[in-house]
Amino acid sequence: MHLFLQFNGRFTKKADRLARIMAGKYGFDRFSGISTSEGHAQWLSKPKNTPIPYHHIGLLPEVWRTALADPVPDPARLATLEERYGCLWRFIIADRNLGHTFLTGTIIPDSEMRRQTQNLDAVLACLQRLFDYCEERFEQDRPDLVFFQVVASAPALVAAAVCDRLQIPFLTLGKTKLDDRHHVASNALMQPDAAIARYAADDLVVTADVGERLRRSREEPPATDHFAADRRNFQKRHGAGLAPLLSERLRSLPQAFARYDKPYPRDPRASTPLEMWQWESQVKWNYRQLSRDGYFDQREVAGDYLFFALSVTPEASTCIVAPNFADQLIVISALARSLPAGWRLVVKDHLPMCGRRTRAFYDQTRQYQNVTLVDPTLRSTELIRRARVTAVIAGTSGWEAMLMGKPVLTLGPVWYLATGLGVYCRDLEHLHRDIRRAVELSENTPPEERERRCGRMLQALLETSFSFDYDLMWKGLSERELEAHQPDFERLAAHIHQRFEEVRARPAWRSPFDTSPWAASP
């Protein structure tokens, strides 16, 4: 059997560990993939590094360089792709490089690719070349399984679309937002579809431990490992005074002029050290100025309000799950115009975005007299607790509100809609009505029924997920650390194989873009 893998940054050696396990335990004997780095691809090609003889490792930077060298799309080819895969702009919006012009009000580092893709032809040429690559590879090799670590990019979404057309199982690693637990999804949106199926099973029994966790969650749902990391990163970036800030920026300046010494061309997506230094300086200074000028209200919010938690931009929750709302100002404007009389809209930014949005973004947010922009360092649950409704695009705050027994409104097809305890607004024209529906749904659902559904979903998440912490996902590990974490990779491989077998056993093909199992219309 043939396994196609994504070799993505610091996950490359971890993906190679998975390949070794899949070869030794689960009958896979042919391996290929696509790498985000020439250096990682070279590492994978050397027998001294890995016992896996990879059949093919595609180079994503080369895909981009080839397209940018001749940025002239073929209209006939684009028409064919659109006929096969629908609207092509969802693939562009999915990518922070191709779709950066859709990220309204977001400060992102500059790069050669972002400069060139200011030109529409260059954007379409890149997308066309990406489809060319995926179609050629998958049609020639016909892998039995494609596994991507992350999906917040055009390469992952294009791969999923081609897999859908060829009916090749596509799996991805997703985060449950429950402690450090992850799951393996068989959909392209990283939604925990295995948990959703388990939630509906007749033999699901909610344990006493899960019941106790749910009772604690009424007051304060446990924070994820990402929350702790976000706090640490915020303090590191914005915690110093003016003098330490200027001193740190001056000390780091020489590194910004470091020479590029790799034996292969620079990835056009990658920012130079100087571009990253300029971006980091802008972010730190921007947040300091916004705070000084009183953009974030420190007072406790009084009266009736709808709470809207902004998402990180770019991020899968907007660029993948709900691409129509990659521009979150659209949502703020619609909510401000649709509130019940006397309510306010309370908007809180995500900690990692502090300093990464423009002053103009916040000016447009604050232009509505019924909108309050609050301190982003507040924990969202403090605002959820007093809100009449919590609205999200596809974020964690909606799940937290559901656990706390509060009304929930979503604008994207998120997994926790499977409980029937939230309202999915499919059309902004009906937003006022759907806000009222969310309140009525909460008021008309008996507490014991809400407890039963939330308890079942918590239980289902725990049974279908596994511990895979922040460091395992995002940090580079030494060979010794990789060996120490071998049980974690064994567990992940077991879940990949289990999901693969489940997909193969389905009586009919289910598209990895099908959200109806959890977000069907009532």
N, C-alpha and C positions, 0 to 999 in steps of 0.2 A: 504494500500500500504506500501511497505517496502523500507526504505531508508538506505543505507550503507554509512557511513561517515569516512573520515580520521581525526583522532584526533592528530594533529601535533603540538607539542610544545606549544607555547603561543597562538596558534589558537584553543586549545581544548575547552576552555569555550565559544569561539565565535562559534565554530561548534555546541556546545550544544544549544546556542541561536537559531541557524538556525533550529535545530531539533524541538525546542518548537514552532517556527513559522510555520514550515511545518506541524506539528501536528494540530495546531489550525486553520490554514487557508486553507491548501491545501490537506487535506484528508489522510495524511500519519499517520498510526497507529502502525507501527512496525519499530524499529530502531536498528541498529547494526553498527559495525565499527571496525577499527584497530587503536590502539594507539601506538605512538612512546615511551611511558613511562608508567611503572607500576604505578607510582604515579598519573598520569592523569587518568588512567583506574580506580584506586581505587576511585578517586574523583567522576567519572561518575557513579559509582555503588551505591553511597549513596543517598537515597531519600531526605535527608536534603539539598543536593546540587542542585538537578535537579528533576523536576517532570517527566522526561522521564524514563520509565523502560526499559533500554536497554536490548534487547534480547541476545546480544553477543558483547563483546569487546575483539578482538584479541590483543595479546601482541607481537609487532614486536621484541622487545629484546629477547623474549622467542623463537621466530622463529629462530633468529640468534644463540642463545645459543644452541638450540637443534641440529642445523646443525654442529656447530663447535665442539660439544662434540663427534660427530661421523662423521668426515669429509671424508666419503667414498661415492661418488656418484654412482648411479645405471646406468650403461651404457644403459640398455634397456629402463629405464624411460627417460633418456636424449634423446634417439632416438625418443621416442614417443612425447616428448615435441617439439623437432625440427621439426617433421613432422606436428605438429599442429600449431606451431607459427613461423616457419622459423628460421633464424639464431639466436642462443641464445646469441651471443656476444653483440648484441645491448642492451640487458637487463643488461649485466654486465657493459658495458661502461657507461650506464645511471646512475650508482651508484658510488659515490665517495669512498665508502668503498670496494665494490667488484672490481671496475674497476680502482683503484688508480694507477696501473702500466701503464695505458694508458695516464696518465696525465703528459706527458713529461715536465720536467723542472719546475714542480710545487712543492712548499714547502707546505706540508699539515701537520697538527698535527698528531702525532703518536697515536695509540690506539691498544687495544688488537686485535680487528678484523682486522685491517690493517696488523698487524704482522702475524696473522694466515693465512690471505688470500694472503700472498706471495706464498703459496702452491696452485697450480692449483686445486687439488682435493677439497680443502676447499672452493674455489670460486664456483665450480660446485655444491658442496653439498649444499651450501647456496642458490644458485639459484633454485635447485631442490626442496628444502624445502619450498621456497617461493611460487613456483608454486603449490606444494602440498596443502599449506594452502589456496591459493586463489581459486583453483579449488574445494576443498572440501567445502568451505564456500559458494561460489556462486552456485554450483550445488545443495547443500542441501537447501539453503535458497531462492534461486532465487529472489534476491532483484529486485524491480522495477526500482531503480535508484541507481547509485554509484556516489558519489561526493567527489573529492579530492581537497584539497586546493592548493597543488603544485604537480608537476610531475617530478621534477629533482631527481629521485631516482628509483631504481629497483622495490620497492614495488608498486609504482604508475603505472609504465609501464607494469609490470606483471598483475596488476589488470585490466588495460585497455585491454590488450591482451586477458585475460580470458573473460572479458565482450564482446569483439568482437566476440569470438567463440560462446558464449551463447546468443548473441544479446541482451545484457542488456545495456541500455543507460548509458554512462560514461560521466560525466561532470567535468570540472575543472575550477578553478578561474585563470584568466590570466590578465596580465597588458598590457594596450594599448600603453604605453610609451607616452601618451597624458595627460599632467598634472598628476593628481593623479588618473586617471580613470582606472577602471578595467572592465572586461567583463567575461561572462560565456561561455566557449568554449565546444563544443561537440566533440572535437578531442583531442587526447592524446599529442599533441605538443603545446598546449596553444595558438594556432593561432586564431585570432578573426573571426571565420567562420560566425558568425551572421552578422558582419559588411561587410564581403565579399558578402554575399547573398543580403544584403541591397544595397550595391554599384551597383549591377546589376539590381536593381528594376527600372521599368519605372517611378514610381511616386516619386522618390527621387528628392528633390528640395534643392539646395544649398542656405542657408540663407546668408543675408548680413554679419552677424557676422562671419560666417565661411569663407566667401570670404575675409574679412578683416584680419582674422587670417592667411590665406594663403599668403596674400600679405606681412605681417610681417615676415612670415617664409622664404621668399626668402632670407632675409639677416641673420636671426638668429632664427631657430626654438626654441620655448620655451623649457627650460630645464624641465625635470621631477622632481618629488619630490625625486627620488633616486639620482639625480645629486647633489642636495643640501646636502643630507645625506652623499654621497660619499666624498664631499668636507670637511664636518665637521669631518668625520672619518679619512680622510687623515691628516688633520691638527692635530688632537688629537694624531695620531700614529707617525707622522714624523715631526711635527712642532717644536719640542724642540731641543735645542743644546745638545752637548755631556754630559755636567755635569748634566742637568736636566734628560736626558735619563737614565744615570747610577743611579741617585738618585731614580728615579721612579721604575726602575727594582729592586733595593735593597729593597725599601719599600714594594713592592708587593710580595717579595720572601716568607715571612712567610705564606701567604695565599696558596702558592703552596704546602704546606705540610699539608693542612687541611685533617682531617680524613673523610673517607666515612662513613656516619652514617644513610644511608637509610635502611628501613626494608626489602629490596629486593636486589637481586644481581645487580651489576653494569652492565649497558648496554654495551656490548662489543664494540659498535661503539663509545662510549663516551671516549674522552681523559680525563686523570686524570688532576687535577689542576696543577701538576708539568709539565706534558706534554704540557699543554696549555701555561704555563709560559715559557717553553723552546722554544716553537714555536713562541710566541709573541716576545721574545728577539731576536731570529734568524731573524725574519722578519724586525724588526726595525734596527738591526745592518746591515743586508744585504742591505737594501735600502740606508742607510747612506754611506756604502762603495762603492756601485755602483755609487752614485752621486758624491762622492769624486773622483772616478777614471775616471770620464768623459764619462760614458756610454751613457748618454742621450744628444743629440746634442741640444744646446740652440739657434743655429742660425736659421734665417728664411730660409726656403727651397726655392731654386730658380730653374727655369726651369720646364720642364714637369715632372710630377710624378703621380704615382698611389698611392692612400692613402689606407692603410689597417689598420683597427682598431682591435686590439687584443680583444678577449672576456675574461671575467672572467672564470677562470678554477678552479674547475668544475662549470658548469652552464648548464641550459637547452639548450641554443642556440647551444652548441657544443655536449654535451653528449646525448641530446634527439633529437633535430631537425636535426643535421648533425653529427652523431657519427663517421663517417669516418674521421672527422677533429678534433676529440678531441685532437690530437697532432697538434697544430697549426704551428709547425715547418715545417710540410709537406706543408702547404699552403704557408708559406713564401718562401720556397725553390722553389715551383712550380711557384709562381708569379715572383720571381727574374729571373728565367730561361725563362719566357714567355713575358717579357716586350717588347714593341716596342723599336727599336733602339733609344738611346738617352734619354729614360725615366729613372727615378729613382723610387725605391719603398720606400715609407715613411711609417714606422711602428710606431704606438703609442700604448702604453700599457694602460689598463684600470686602473683608479685610485685605486680601491680596490685591485688590484694585485701588487701594488708597494711594493717591498720587498718580494713578495710571489713567485717569479720566481728565479731560480738559475742563477748564473753568467754564467754557461755553456749554458743556454738557450739563453742569450743575445749574448754570444760569437758566437754561431752558426748563430744567426740572422745577426750579423755584419760581418760574414766572406765573404759575397758577396759584391763586390765593388760597386754595384749599389743599395745598401740598406742603408737607413739612419734611425737610431733609435732616435726618437725625445722625447722631454721632455713630460712625461706623464701628467703633470699638465696643459698642453694646452687644451683648449676646442676643441673638434673634429671639430666643425663647422669652426674654423679658418683654418684648413687644408683642409676641404671639399671644401671650397670656391675657392681655387686656384688649386685643383686637376683636372687632366684630367679625371680620373675615381676614384670612391670610391668603394672599394671591401670589402665585409664582408662575414663572414660565414653565420650568421643569425642575425646580430646585428642591433641596433637602428641607427647606422651611415648611413646605406643604406637608411632608411626612411627619415632621415634628408637631405641626399643628394638629394633624389627624390623631396622633398618639395622645395629645393633650385634650382631645375632645372638642376642638375648635373648628368652625366652618372653614372649608378649604375650596379655593377656586384655582384651577390650572389652565394655562393657555397652550400646553403641550401634552402629548399622549404619554403621561408618566405612569409607571408601573403600579403605584399605590391606588390608582383609580379602580383597580380590580376589586377593592374592598367595597365599592359602592358608596363610600363615605365622602367623596369629593365631587365637585361639579367641573366638567370639562367644557370651557367656553371655546367653541369652534369658530365663532364669528363675532368680531368686535362690535358689530351692530347690535348684538344681543347681550352686550356686557352688563348693562344695568339689570336686565332680567335675570341673568345668571348670578349676579351678586346676591340678589334677593333669593334665588333658588338655593344658593349655598347656605344662607341663613336658615331657610325653611327646612332644608334637609337635615341640618344639625339639630334644629329644635324638635323635629318630628321623629328622630331616631332615638329610641329608648337607650339609656346609658348602658344597660346590660347587652344590648345588641351591638353597640359600638365596641364594647369591651370584647365581645366574642369575635368580631371581625378583625379587630386590631391584634388580638391575641393569636388568632390563626395565622395572620400574615407574619407576625414576629416569629412564630414557630416555624413557618415555612421557610423564612429567610435563613434561620439558623440551621435547619436541616439540609438546605441546598447550597450552603456557602462554607467557606473555610477561612482560617486565619492566614493572612498574607499581609504583613505590616508595611508601613510607609517606606522603611529602608529597603525592603525586598523589592518594592515597586520602583522606587525612584533613585536609589543611591547605587553608586558603583561598589562592588564587593571584590575583595581579594580572593585568590584561589582557596585560601584557608577558610574564609567566610562562606564561600560557595559550598565547600564541602560540609561545613557545619550546618548549613541550611538544606542539605540534601533531602531531609524528610518533608520540607515545605514544597520542594519541587516535585517530589514523588506524589504528594497530595494533589497538587495542581494538575499533574499529568493524569492522575486517576479521574479527576473531574472532567478533563478534556475528553478522555476516552469514553466516559459514561455519557456525556452529552452527544458525542459523535454517534454512539450506538443508538441513543434515543432518536436522533434526527433520522438516521437510516431506517429505523423501525416504523416511522410514521407512514400511515397508509397513503398519504398524498403529500406532495411538495408544499411546504409553507414558506412563503417569501420571507427573507430576513428583514424586510421592511414592513411586514404585516403587524400592526399594533392592535388589531381587533380583539385578541384574547384578553387584553386588559383595559382598552379604551373604547370599547364599543358604545355606540349611542344607547342611552336608556330607552 
